[in-house]
Amino acid sequence: MSTKLTLSVDPGVIHAAKKYAAANGTSVSHLVESYLAAITRASSDRQPTAQLARWRGSMSGVDVEDHKDWLAEKYGA
């Protein structure tokens, strides 16, 4: 059973999403449903999303304190 959901989305994003969905043989509704299912499952299972899994280890070897200092300097915190 499906339930309607009203979202406010930038028209350009909607246009791009419709093109992407059509090119991939699906609907924007299915894309949104799949994304919401993935992020809620990921947060409840403590499993990273596919994007986070790709980024895992990208900061290995970075000193956390140095990075915090750099962020503070960059953003004036």
HTML snippet that shows the backbone in 3Dmol.js (N, CA, C, O; Angstrom):
<script src="https://3Dmol.org/build/3Dmol-min.js"></script>
<div id="view" style="width:600px;height:400px;position:relative"></div>
<script>
const pdb = `
ATOM      1  N   MET A   1       0.842  -1.177   0.000  1.00  0.00           N
ATOM      2  CA  MET A   1       0.000   0.000   0.000  1.00  0.00           C
ATOM      3  C   MET A   1       0.885   1.238   0.000  1.00  0.00           C
ATOM      4  O   MET A   1       1.849   1.311   0.763  1.00  0.00           O
ATOM      5  N   SER A   2       0.574   2.190  -0.831  1.00  0.00           N
ATOM      6  CA  SER A   2       1.345   3.417  -0.923  1.00  0.00           C
ATOM      7  C   SER A   2       0.577   4.573  -0.306  1.00  0.00           C
ATOM      8  O   SER A   2      -0.654   4.595  -0.312  1.00  0.00           O
ATOM      9  N   THR A   3       1.316   5.524   0.222  1.00  0.00           N
ATOM     10  CA  THR A   3       0.752   6.734   0.777  1.00  0.00           C
ATOM     11  C   THR A   3       1.358   7.914   0.051  1.00  0.00           C
ATOM     12  O   THR A   3       2.557   7.919  -0.229  1.00  0.00           O
ATOM     13  N   LYS A   4       0.547   8.916  -0.260  1.00  0.00           N
ATOM     14  CA  LYS A   4       1.047  10.103  -0.953  1.00  0.00           C
ATOM     15  C   LYS A   4       1.870  10.949   0.002  1.00  0.00           C
ATOM     16  O   LYS A   4       1.589  11.022   1.198  1.00  0.00           O
ATOM     17  N   LEU A   5       2.896  11.588  -0.557  1.00  0.00           N
ATOM     18  CA  LEU A   5       3.774  12.477   0.190  1.00  0.00           C
ATOM     19  C   LEU A   5       4.003  13.712  -0.656  1.00  0.00           C
ATOM     20  O   LEU A   5       4.356  13.604  -1.831  1.00  0.00           O
ATOM     21  N   THR A   6       3.805  14.883  -0.074  1.00  0.00           N
ATOM     22  CA  THR A   6       4.024  16.126  -0.801  1.00  0.00           C
ATOM     23  C   THR A   6       5.375  16.692  -0.403  1.00  0.00           C
ATOM     24  O   THR A   6       5.668  16.849   0.782  1.00  0.00           O
ATOM     25  N   LEU A   7       6.201  16.997  -1.404  1.00  0.00           N
ATOM     26  CA  LEU A   7       7.534  17.542  -1.175  1.00  0.00           C
ATOM     27  C   LEU A   7       7.682  18.848  -1.928  1.00  0.00           C
ATOM     28  O   LEU A   7       7.057  19.041  -2.971  1.00  0.00           O
ATOM     29  N   SER A   8       8.500  19.744  -1.411  1.00  0.00           N
ATOM     30  CA  SER A   8       8.874  20.961  -2.118  1.00  0.00           C
ATOM     31  C   SER A   8      10.291  20.760  -2.636  1.00  0.00           C
ATOM     32  O   SER A   8      11.228  20.598  -1.855  1.00  0.00           O
ATOM     33  N   VAL A   9      10.441  20.772  -3.955  1.00  0.00           N
ATOM     34  CA  VAL A   9      11.729  20.492  -4.583  1.00  0.00           C
ATOM     35  C   VAL A   9      11.969  21.519  -5.683  1.00  0.00           C
ATOM     36  O   VAL A   9      11.043  21.916  -6.391  1.00  0.00           O
ATOM     37  N   ASP A  10      13.210  21.940  -5.816  1.00  0.00           N
ATOM     38  CA  ASP A  10      13.599  22.873  -6.862  1.00  0.00           C
ATOM     39  C   ASP A  10      13.200  22.309  -8.227  1.00  0.00           C
ATOM     40  O   ASP A  10      13.440  21.133  -8.500  1.00  0.00           O
ATOM     41  N   PRO A  11      12.595  23.132  -9.084  1.00  0.00           N
ATOM     42  CA  PRO A  11      12.162  22.646 -10.400  1.00  0.00           C
ATOM     43  C   PRO A  11      13.292  22.024 -11.227  1.00  0.00           C
ATOM     44  O   PRO A  11      13.058  21.059 -11.955  1.00  0.00           O
ATOM     45  N   GLY A  12      14.491  22.552 -11.126  1.00  0.00           N
ATOM     46  CA  GLY A  12      15.616  21.983 -11.859  1.00  0.00           C
ATOM     47  C   GLY A  12      15.950  20.578 -11.382  1.00  0.00           C
ATOM     48  O   GLY A  12      16.312  19.710 -12.177  1.00  0.00           O
ATOM     49  N   VAL A  13      15.827  20.364 -10.087  1.00  0.00           N
ATOM     50  CA  VAL A  13      16.086  19.033  -9.520  1.00  0.00           C
ATOM     51  C   VAL A  13      15.011  18.057  -9.990  1.00  0.00           C
ATOM     52  O   VAL A  13      15.306  16.906 -10.312  1.00  0.00           O
ATOM     53  N   ILE A  14      13.771  18.519 -10.027  1.00  0.00           N
ATOM     54  CA  ILE A  14      12.678  17.664 -10.495  1.00  0.00           C
ATOM     55  C   ILE A  14      12.917  17.263 -11.954  1.00  0.00           C
ATOM     56  O   ILE A  14      12.780  16.094 -12.314  1.00  0.00           O
ATOM     57  N   HIS A  15      13.269  18.231 -12.776  1.00  0.00           N
ATOM     58  CA  HIS A  15      13.527  17.955 -14.192  1.00  0.00           C
ATOM     59  C   HIS A  15      14.640  16.914 -14.353  1.00  0.00           C
ATOM     60  O   HIS A  15      14.502  15.951 -15.106  1.00  0.00           O
ATOM     61  N   ALA A  16      15.744  17.128 -13.631  1.00  0.00           N
ATOM     62  CA  ALA A  16      16.873  16.194 -13.711  1.00  0.00           C
ATOM     63  C   ALA A  16      16.478  14.812 -13.189  1.00  0.00           C
ATOM     64  O   ALA A  16      16.883  13.796 -13.753  1.00  0.00           O
ATOM     65  N   ALA A  17      15.694  14.772 -12.118  1.00  0.00           N
ATOM     66  CA  ALA A  17      15.266  13.495 -11.548  1.00  0.00           C
ATOM     67  C   ALA A  17      14.372  12.736 -12.525  1.00  0.00           C
ATOM     68  O   ALA A  17      14.484  11.517 -12.651  1.00  0.00           O
ATOM     69  N   LYS A  18      13.488  13.449 -13.214  1.00  0.00           N
ATOM     70  CA  LYS A  18      12.614  12.794 -14.196  1.00  0.00           C
ATOM     71  C   LYS A  18      13.424  12.225 -15.353  1.00  0.00           C
ATOM     72  O   LYS A  18      13.152  11.118 -15.818  1.00  0.00           O
ATOM     73  N   LYS A  19      14.413  12.972 -15.818  1.00  0.00           N
ATOM     74  CA  LYS A  19      15.264  12.470 -16.895  1.00  0.00           C
ATOM     75  C   LYS A  19      16.047  11.238 -16.433  1.00  0.00           C
ATOM     76  O   LYS A  19      16.154  10.251 -17.160  1.00  0.00           O
ATOM     77  N   TYR A  20      16.593  11.310 -15.212  1.00  0.00           N
ATOM     78  CA  TYR A  20      17.349  10.181 -14.668  1.00  0.00           C
ATOM     79  C   TYR A  20      16.451   8.950 -14.527  1.00  0.00           C
ATOM     80  O   TYR A  20      16.830   7.843 -14.910  1.00  0.00           O
ATOM     81  N   ALA A  21      15.272   9.160 -13.977  1.00  0.00           N
ATOM     82  CA  ALA A  21      14.336   8.044 -13.787  1.00  0.00           C
ATOM     83  C   ALA A  21      13.970   7.412 -15.124  1.00  0.00           C
ATOM     84  O   ALA A  21      13.974   6.187 -15.252  1.00  0.00           O
ATOM     85  N   ALA A  22      13.655   8.234 -16.117  1.00  0.00           N
ATOM     86  CA  ALA A  22      13.287   7.705 -17.433  1.00  0.00           C
ATOM     87  C   ALA A  22      14.444   6.929 -18.056  1.00  0.00           C
ATOM     88  O   ALA A  22      14.240   5.873 -18.653  1.00  0.00           O
ATOM     89  N   ALA A  23      15.643   7.450 -17.915  1.00  0.00           N
ATOM     90  CA  ALA A  23      16.814   6.775 -18.493  1.00  0.00           C
ATOM     91  C   ALA A  23      17.103   5.451 -17.802  1.00  0.00           C
ATOM     92  O   ALA A  23      17.728   4.561 -18.380  1.00  0.00           O
ATOM     93  N   ASN A  24      16.643   5.325 -16.559  1.00  0.00           N
ATOM     94  CA  ASN A  24      16.903   4.108 -15.793  1.00  0.00           C
ATOM     95  C   ASN A  24      15.672   3.227 -15.638  1.00  0.00           C
ATOM     96  O   ASN A  24      15.672   2.285 -14.846  1.00  0.00           O
ATOM     97  N   GLY A  25      14.623   3.533 -16.396  1.00  0.00           N
ATOM     98  CA  GLY A  25      13.429   2.690 -16.396  1.00  0.00           C
ATOM     99  C   GLY A  25      12.700   2.633 -15.074  1.00  0.00           C
ATOM    100  O   GLY A  25      12.196   1.578 -14.688  1.00  0.00           O
ATOM    101  N   THR A  26      12.634   3.744 -14.377  1.00  0.00           N
ATOM    102  CA  THR A  26      11.941   3.776 -13.094  1.00  0.00           C
ATOM    103  C   THR A  26      11.181   5.091 -12.979  1.00  0.00           C
ATOM    104  O   THR A  26      11.103   5.852 -13.944  1.00  0.00           O
ATOM    105  N   SER A  27      10.630   5.356 -11.824  1.00  0.00           N
ATOM    106  CA  SER A  27       9.897   6.602 -11.595  1.00  0.00           C
ATOM    107  C   SER A  27      10.588   7.411 -10.511  1.00  0.00           C
ATOM    108  O   SER A  27      11.381   6.885  -9.730  1.00  0.00           O
ATOM    109  N   VAL A  28      10.273   8.701 -10.476  1.00  0.00           N
ATOM    110  CA  VAL A  28      10.822   9.552  -9.416  1.00  0.00           C
ATOM    111  C   VAL A  28      10.326   9.058  -8.060  1.00  0.00           C
ATOM    112  O   VAL A  28      11.075   9.069  -7.082  1.00  0.00           O
ATOM    113  N   SER A  29       9.084   8.630  -7.999  1.00  0.00           N
ATOM    114  CA  SER A  29       8.542   8.088  -6.743  1.00  0.00           C
ATOM    115  C   SER A  29       9.366   6.905  -6.257  1.00  0.00           C
ATOM    116  O   SER A  29       9.684   6.805  -5.072  1.00  0.00           O
ATOM    117  N   HIS A  30       9.707   6.013  -7.177  1.00  0.00           N
ATOM    118  CA  HIS A  30      10.505   4.845  -6.796  1.00  0.00           C
ATOM    119  C   HIS A  30      11.910   5.262  -6.350  1.00  0.00           C
ATOM    120  O   HIS A  30      12.457   4.692  -5.406  1.00  0.00           O
ATOM    121  N   LEU A  31      12.488   6.252  -7.025  1.00  0.00           N
ATOM    122  CA  LEU A  31      13.810   6.753  -6.617  1.00  0.00           C
ATOM    123  C   LEU A  31      13.771   7.298  -5.199  1.00  0.00           C
ATOM    124  O   LEU A  31      14.640   6.993  -4.382  1.00  0.00           O
ATOM    125  N   VAL A  32      12.758   8.108  -4.910  1.00  0.00           N
ATOM    126  CA  VAL A  32      12.638   8.701  -3.570  1.00  0.00           C
ATOM    127  C   VAL A  32      12.401   7.611  -2.537  1.00  0.00           C
ATOM    128  O   VAL A  32      13.022   7.613  -1.475  1.00  0.00           O
ATOM    129  N   GLU A  33      11.507   6.680  -2.844  1.00  0.00           N
ATOM    130  CA  GLU A  33      11.230   5.590  -1.906  1.00  0.00           C
ATOM    131  C   GLU A  33      12.490   4.765  -1.629  1.00  0.00           C
ATOM    132  O   GLU A  33      12.783   4.435  -0.480  1.00  0.00           O
ATOM    133  N   SER A  34      13.223   4.440  -2.681  1.00  0.00           N
ATOM    134  CA  SER A  34      14.443   3.650  -2.518  1.00  0.00           C
ATOM    135  C   SER A  34      15.481   4.394  -1.685  1.00  0.00           C
ATOM    136  O   SER A  34      16.136   3.810  -0.821  1.00  0.00           O
ATOM    137  N   TYR A  35      15.621   5.689  -1.956  1.00  0.00           N
ATOM    138  CA  TYR A  35      16.585   6.492  -1.200  1.00  0.00           C
ATOM    139  C   TYR A  35      16.193   6.569   0.269  1.00  0.00           C
ATOM    140  O   TYR A  35      17.034   6.376   1.147  1.00  0.00           O
ATOM    141  N   LEU A  36      14.936   6.848   0.538  1.00  0.00           N
ATOM    142  CA  LEU A  36      14.490   6.938   1.936  1.00  0.00           C
ATOM    143  C   LEU A  36      14.644   5.597   2.651  1.00  0.00           C
ATOM    144  O   LEU A  36      15.034   5.554   3.818  1.00  0.00           O
ATOM    145  N   ALA A  37      14.341   4.512   1.957  1.00  0.00           N
ATOM    146  CA  ALA A  37      14.516   3.184   2.556  1.00  0.00           C
ATOM    147  C   ALA A  37      15.986   2.928   2.858  1.00  0.00           C
ATOM    148  O   ALA A  37      16.318   2.381   3.909  1.00  0.00           O
ATOM    149  N   ALA A  38      16.864   3.320   1.944  1.00  0.00           N
ATOM    150  CA  ALA A  38      18.294   3.077   2.135  1.00  0.00           C
ATOM    151  C   ALA A  38      18.852   3.877   3.302  1.00  0.00           C
ATOM    152  O   ALA A  38      19.609   3.341   4.111  1.00  0.00           O
ATOM    153  N   ILE A  39      18.489   5.147   3.400  1.00  0.00           N
ATOM    154  CA  ILE A  39      19.076   5.953   4.487  1.00  0.00           C
ATOM    155  C   ILE A  39      18.482   5.599   5.835  1.00  0.00           C
ATOM    156  O   ILE A  39      19.179   5.663   6.848  1.00  0.00           O
ATOM    157  N   THR A  40      17.207   5.225   5.873  1.00  0.00           N
ATOM    158  CA  THR A  40      16.639   4.847   7.167  1.00  0.00           C
ATOM    159  C   THR A  40      17.149   3.476   7.593  1.00  0.00           C
ATOM    160  O   THR A  40      17.364   3.242   8.782  1.00  0.00           O
ATOM    161  N   ARG A  41      17.343   2.586   6.659  1.00  0.00           N
ATOM    162  CA  ARG A  41      17.902   1.275   6.967  1.00  0.00           C
ATOM    163  C   ARG A  41      19.354   1.438   7.417  1.00  0.00           C
ATOM    164  O   ARG A  41      19.792   0.793   8.369  1.00  0.00           O
ATOM    165  N   ALA A  42      20.088   2.295   6.730  1.00  0.00           N
ATOM    166  CA  ALA A  42      21.498   2.514   7.065  1.00  0.00           C
ATOM    167  C   ALA A  42      21.637   3.080   8.463  1.00  0.00           C
ATOM    168  O   ALA A  42      22.527   2.675   9.211  1.00  0.00           O
ATOM    169  N   SER A  43      20.766   4.015   8.828  1.00  0.00           N
ATOM    170  CA  SER A  43      20.903   4.617  10.156  1.00  0.00           C
ATOM    171  C   SER A  43      20.448   3.660  11.246  1.00  0.00           C
ATOM    172  O   SER A  43      20.991   3.677  12.351  1.00  0.00           O
ATOM    173  N   SER A  44      19.455   2.822  10.948  1.00  0.00           N
ATOM    174  CA  SER A  44      18.992   1.890  11.978  1.00  0.00           C
ATOM    175  C   SER A  44      19.916   0.687  12.109  1.00  0.00           C
ATOM    176  O   SER A  44      20.046   0.120  13.193  1.00  0.00           O
ATOM    177  N   ASP A  45      20.559   0.292  11.010  1.00  0.00           N
ATOM    178  CA  ASP A  45      21.479  -0.843  11.047  1.00  0.00           C
ATOM    179  C   ASP A  45      22.912  -0.417  11.337  1.00  0.00           C
ATOM    180  O   ASP A  45      23.793  -1.258  11.516  1.00  0.00           O
ATOM    181  N   ARG A  46      23.139   0.871  11.383  1.00  0.00           N
ATOM    182  CA  ARG A  46      24.475   1.435  11.555  1.00  0.00           C
ATOM    183  C   ARG A  46      25.398   1.032  10.411  1.00  0.00           C
ATOM    184  O   ARG A  46      26.612   0.919  10.582  1.00  0.00           O
ATOM    185  N   GLN A  47      24.792   0.814   9.226  1.00  0.00           N
ATOM    186  CA  GLN A  47      25.555   0.509   8.027  1.00  0.00           C
ATOM    187  C   GLN A  47      25.669   1.792   7.211  1.00  0.00           C
ATOM    188  O   GLN A  47      24.691   2.530   7.091  1.00  0.00           O
ATOM    189  N   PRO A  48      26.821   2.068   6.658  1.00  0.00           N
ATOM    190  CA  PRO A  48      26.952   3.293   5.864  1.00  0.00           C
ATOM    191  C   PRO A  48      26.200   3.186   4.539  1.00  0.00           C
ATOM    192  O   PRO A  48      26.024   2.097   3.993  1.00  0.00           O
ATOM    193  N   THR A  49      25.764   4.329   4.041  1.00  0.00           N
ATOM    194  CA  THR A  49      25.161   4.346   2.716  1.00  0.00           C
ATOM    195  C   THR A  49      26.261   4.048   1.702  1.00  0.00           C
ATOM    196  O   THR A  49      27.443   4.060   2.047  1.00  0.00           O
ATOM    197  N   ALA A  50      25.884   3.783   0.470  1.00  0.00           N
ATOM    198  CA  ALA A  50      26.869   3.474  -0.574  1.00  0.00           C
ATOM    199  C   ALA A  50      27.874   4.614  -0.732  1.00  0.00           C
ATOM    200  O   ALA A  50      29.068   4.371  -0.906  1.00  0.00           O
ATOM    201  N   GLN A  51      27.390   5.859  -0.671  1.00  0.00           N
ATOM    202  CA  GLN A  51      28.289   7.005  -0.820  1.00  0.00           C
ATOM    203  C   GLN A  51      29.299   7.044   0.327  1.00  0.00           C
ATOM    204  O   GLN A  51      30.493   7.238   0.099  1.00  0.00           O
ATOM    205  N   LEU A  52      28.826   6.861   1.542  1.00  0.00           N
ATOM    206  CA  LEU A  52      29.748   6.876   2.679  1.00  0.00           C
ATOM    207  C   LEU A  52      30.727   5.715   2.622  1.00  0.00           C
ATOM    208  O   LEU A  52      31.885   5.854   3.017  1.00  0.00           O
ATOM    209  N   ALA A  53      30.270   4.583   2.138  1.00  0.00           N
ATOM    210  CA  ALA A  53      31.166   3.434   2.016  1.00  0.00           C
ATOM    211  C   ALA A  53      32.306   3.738   1.049  1.00  0.00           C
ATOM    212  O   ALA A  53      33.442   3.315   1.268  1.00  0.00           O
ATOM    213  N   ARG A  54      31.998   4.480  -0.034  1.00  0.00           N
ATOM    214  CA  ARG A  54      33.050   4.854  -0.990  1.00  0.00           C
ATOM    215  C   ARG A  54      34.043   5.823  -0.369  1.00  0.00           C
ATOM    216  O   ARG A  54      35.229   5.803  -0.698  1.00  0.00           O
ATOM    217  N   TRP A  55      33.552   6.679   0.540  1.00  0.00           N
ATOM    218  CA  TRP A  55      34.437   7.673   1.160  1.00  0.00           C
ATOM    219  C   TRP A  55      35.241   7.099   2.318  1.00  0.00           C
ATOM    220  O   TRP A  55      36.216   7.706   2.760  1.00  0.00           O
ATOM    221  N   ARG A  56      34.837   5.933   2.809  1.00  0.00           N
ATOM    222  CA  ARG A  56      35.513   5.357   3.969  1.00  0.00           C
ATOM    223  C   ARG A  56      37.008   5.243   3.694  1.00  0.00           C
ATOM    224  O   ARG A  56      37.426   4.741   2.650  1.00  0.00           O
ATOM    225  N   GLY A  57      37.783   5.706   4.625  1.00  0.00           N
ATOM    226  CA  GLY A  57      39.224   5.628   4.497  1.00  0.00           C
ATOM    227  C   GLY A  57      39.835   6.788   3.735  1.00  0.00           C
ATOM    228  O   GLY A  57      41.059   6.875   3.626  1.00  0.00           O
ATOM    229  N   SER A  58      39.006   7.686   3.202  1.00  0.00           N
ATOM    230  CA  SER A  58      39.560   8.792   2.419  1.00  0.00           C
ATOM    231  C   SER A  58      40.334   9.772   3.289  1.00  0.00           C
ATOM    232  O   SER A  58      41.136  10.552   2.776  1.00  0.00           O
ATOM    233  N   MET A  59      40.107   9.742   4.595  1.00  0.00           N
ATOM    234  CA  MET A  59      40.844  10.633   5.489  1.00  0.00           C
ATOM    235  C   MET A  59      41.840   9.861   6.350  1.00  0.00           C
ATOM    236  O   MET A  59      42.344  10.386   7.343  1.00  0.00           O
ATOM    237  N   SER A  60      42.120   8.629   5.975  1.00  0.00           N
ATOM    238  CA  SER A  60      43.092   7.884   6.754  1.00  0.00           C
ATOM    239  C   SER A  60      44.443   8.583   6.652  1.00  0.00           C
ATOM    240  O   SER A  60      44.834   9.049   5.582  1.00  0.00           O
ATOM    241  N   GLY A  61      45.134   8.648   7.752  1.00  0.00           N
ATOM    242  CA  GLY A  61      46.423   9.324   7.777  1.00  0.00           C
ATOM    243  C   GLY A  61      46.314  10.804   8.076  1.00  0.00           C
ATOM    244  O   GLY A  61      47.335  11.480   8.209  1.00  0.00           O
ATOM    245  N   VAL A  62      45.100  11.325   8.184  1.00  0.00           N
ATOM    246  CA  VAL A  62      44.912  12.737   8.497  1.00  0.00           C
ATOM    247  C   VAL A  62      44.835  12.885  10.010  1.00  0.00           C
ATOM    248  O   VAL A  62      44.075  12.179  10.672  1.00  0.00           O
ATOM    249  N   ASP A  63      45.618  13.800  10.549  1.00  0.00           N
ATOM    250  CA  ASP A  63      45.572  14.070  11.983  1.00  0.00           C
ATOM    251  C   ASP A  63      44.287  14.831  12.284  1.00  0.00           C
ATOM    252  O   ASP A  63      44.058  15.910  11.738  1.00  0.00           O
ATOM    253  N   VAL A  64      43.458  14.276  13.140  1.00  0.00           N
ATOM    254  CA  VAL A  64      42.148  14.849  13.428  1.00  0.00           C
ATOM    255  C   VAL A  64      42.278  16.253  14.017  1.00  0.00           C
ATOM    256  O   VAL A  64      41.538  17.158  13.630  1.00  0.00           O
ATOM    257  N   GLU A  65      43.200  16.436  14.937  1.00  0.00           N
ATOM    258  CA  GLU A  65      43.370  17.752  15.559  1.00  0.00           C
ATOM    259  C   GLU A  65      43.841  18.788  14.542  1.00  0.00           C
ATOM    260  O   GLU A  65      43.384  19.931  14.568  1.00  0.00           O
ATOM    261  N   ASP A  66      44.751  18.400  13.645  1.00  0.00           N
ATOM    262  CA  ASP A  66      45.187  19.319  12.590  1.00  0.00           C
ATOM    263  C   ASP A  66      44.016  19.700  11.693  1.00  0.00           C
ATOM    264  O   ASP A  66      43.880  20.854  11.288  1.00  0.00           O
ATOM    265  N   HIS A  67      43.182  18.724  11.392  1.00  0.00           N
ATOM    266  CA  HIS A  67      42.027  18.994  10.544  1.00  0.00           C
ATOM    267  C   HIS A  67      41.050  19.934  11.249  1.00  0.00           C
ATOM    268  O   HIS A  67      40.510  20.844  10.621  1.00  0.00           O
ATOM    269  N   LYS A  68      40.818  19.726  12.541  1.00  0.00           N
ATOM    270  CA  LYS A  68      39.941  20.613  13.303  1.00  0.00           C
ATOM    271  C   LYS A  68      40.502  22.027  13.323  1.00  0.00           C
ATOM    272  O   LYS A  68      39.757  22.995  13.170  1.00  0.00           O
ATOM    273  N   ASP A  69      41.810  22.150  13.510  1.00  0.00           N
ATOM    274  CA  ASP A  69      42.447  23.476  13.504  1.00  0.00           C
ATOM    275  C   ASP A  69      42.273  24.144  12.150  1.00  0.00           C
ATOM    276  O   ASP A  69      41.984  25.338  12.076  1.00  0.00           O
ATOM    277  N   TRP A  70      42.449  23.373  11.072  1.00  0.00           N
ATOM    278  CA  TRP A  70      42.293  23.931   9.731  1.00  0.00           C
ATOM    279  C   TRP A  70      40.856  24.403   9.494  1.00  0.00           C
ATOM    280  O   TRP A  70      40.635  25.470   8.921  1.00  0.00           O
ATOM    281  N   LEU A  71      39.881  23.599   9.939  1.00  0.00           N
ATOM    282  CA  LEU A  71      38.480  23.997   9.786  1.00  0.00           C
ATOM    283  C   LEU A  71      38.177  25.264  10.588  1.00  0.00           C
ATOM    284  O   LEU A  71      37.488  26.162  10.103  1.00  0.00           O
ATOM    285  N   ALA A  72      38.691  25.330  11.800  1.00  0.00           N
ATOM    286  CA  ALA A  72      38.471  26.516  12.631  1.00  0.00           C
ATOM    287  C   ALA A  72      39.066  27.760  11.977  1.00  0.00           C
ATOM    288  O   ALA A  72      38.456  28.829  11.998  1.00  0.00           O
ATOM    289  N   GLU A  73      40.245  27.619  11.404  1.00  0.00           N
ATOM    290  CA  GLU A  73      40.890  28.751  10.729  1.00  0.00           C
ATOM    291  C   GLU A  73      40.104  29.147   9.462  1.00  0.00           C
ATOM    292  O   GLU A  73      39.892  30.329   9.192  1.00  0.00           O
ATOM    293  N   LYS A  74      39.686  28.148   8.708  1.00  0.00           N
ATOM    294  CA  LYS A  74      38.970  28.396   7.466  1.00  0.00           C
ATOM    295  C   LYS A  74      37.625  29.078   7.709  1.00  0.00           C
ATOM    296  O   LYS A  74      37.264  30.013   6.993  1.00  0.00           O
ATOM    297  N   TYR A  75      36.887  28.617   8.710  1.00  0.00           N
ATOM    298  CA  TYR A  75      35.542  29.113   8.944  1.00  0.00           C
ATOM    299  C   TYR A  75      35.458  30.105  10.109  1.00  0.00           C
ATOM    300  O   TYR A  75      34.367  30.521  10.497  1.00  0.00           O
ATOM    301  N   GLY A  76      36.610  30.479  10.660  1.00  0.00           N
ATOM    302  CA  GLY A  76      36.638  31.515  11.685  1.00  0.00           C
ATOM    303  C   GLY A  76      35.976  31.138  12.983  1.00  0.00           C
ATOM    304  O   GLY A  76      35.433  31.999  13.676  1.00  0.00           O
ATOM    305  N   ALA A  77      36.010  29.870  13.326  1.00  0.00           N
ATOM    306  CA  ALA A  77      35.368  29.417  14.578  1.00  0.00           C
ATOM    307  C   ALA A  77      36.273  29.628  15.760  1.00  0.00           C
ATOM    308  O   ALA A  77      35.900  29.307  16.888  1.00  0.00           O
TER     309      ALA A  77
END
`;
const viewer = $3Dmol.createViewer("view");
viewer.addModel(pdb, "pdb");
viewer.setStyle({}, {cartoon: {color: "spectrum"}});
viewer.zoomTo();
viewer.render();
</script>
